[in-house]
Structure formats: structure tokens, C-alpha cells
């Protein structure tokens, strides 16, 4: 049976090229996440900026699948931990990971994994299903992000500082992600048909 994950359908069958393919995807999508983090709009009333990170993270899971997607985000966090300026506004280091937005960064791993897992289970094959999968992916970082922020400012304030202001921007990201997911589904189906016709 063909895979609904685009990266899986395009994966070489030979072992060595397949491993190299996986490594390139993980490294490439960690770079994509780092670049998307630099598209950042600080908000004066909250320590949490608006970024394109979540867009990149959710697409990483949807296109790569659960394991490769989570590994790509984990590599991105390791790069920041090692001192590379990959976090929003060019930040890096353990201090940023332990800061007020650290919970969101950790939640990105779960978001990529969950999105990939749901796509692998063919729950994103239809437009309504894909929409629900994407919404689940976008909401996941808020669970850890708001919880972590709440330890310093209190849970009610964490909702007003780290969740509610971002819903309009996330709605736009979900809409853009739907288009990307539909395109990925089409490409995945075409790749599966080509493979079966050989």
C-alpha cells in the first residue's frame, strides 16, 4: 500500500541512498525551520513573538512523517542549544530554551510528530480531515508553551499573553498549510501511481 506521506513516496528503495535521503531531509527541514524563525514580529505586550516557525514545523511533520519530522525539529533545537542563531530574532543557547518561549520550542517536536502521525494514518486524505490534522498540529505547541509561560506569569495571564493574540495569525497559517497539504497529497498519489506502473 502506498504511503500518504510525500517524503516516503519519493524515498529511494536502495538502503544507502535512502539513508542519505532521510539525512538530507532532516537537515534541510531543520534549516527551513531556522529560516522561518527569523520571520518574526515582536509584540509589545508579550514575550512571545509572531513567527513562521509553527508553519514550518507543521509542514515538516506533514511532508516528512512523524519520525523524520520530529527528528528535523529536534535537530533544529540542538542547533540552537549549541549556540547557532536559529531561534527567533537570531537568538540561541540554553537561556533561550529556558526562557518564557521555551515551552513552545519543546512543543514543536510534538507538533511535528503528531501531524506526521495523523497524516500517516490517512486522516488528512480529505479536505475536512486535513484541516483537522493541521489544526491539531498548530494547537499542540500551545499546550507546553502556555503551561511553561504560566509558571512565571500564572495560567490565566499566560492564555492572554501566549495563546489568544496568536489565533488570527494561526488561522492564516492553517489556510496556507491546507493548500500545501493538498498539493503534497496530489504529488504523493502521482508518485505512488508511477511506482506501481513500473
Number of C-alpha atoms within 10 A of each C-alpha: 5 13 19 26 27 25 19 20 20 16 15 15 10 8 10 10 12 15 14 13 15 19 14 13 20 24 16 15 25 27 19 18 25 25 17 20 25 18 14 17 14 13 12 8 10 13 14 23 19 18 20 21 22 27 21 25 28 31 26 30 34 35 27 27 26 25 15 24 32 26 23 30 32 20 18 26 26 17 19 21 19 12 14 16 17 24 26 23 15 14 17 20 18 14 11 16 19 12 13 22 19 19 20 25 24 17 22 29 25 24 32 34 27 25 33 31 20 22 28 22 12 16 18 25 18 12 14 12 15 25 19 18 25 29 20 16 29 24 16 21 23 21 13 20 24 26 18 21 25 18 11 12 14 13 16 10 14 21 18 14 20 24 17 10 16 15 13 10 12 19 13 12 19 23 13 12 21 22 13 15 23 16 12 19 23 15 17 22 17 14 18 19 13 11 12 10 7 5
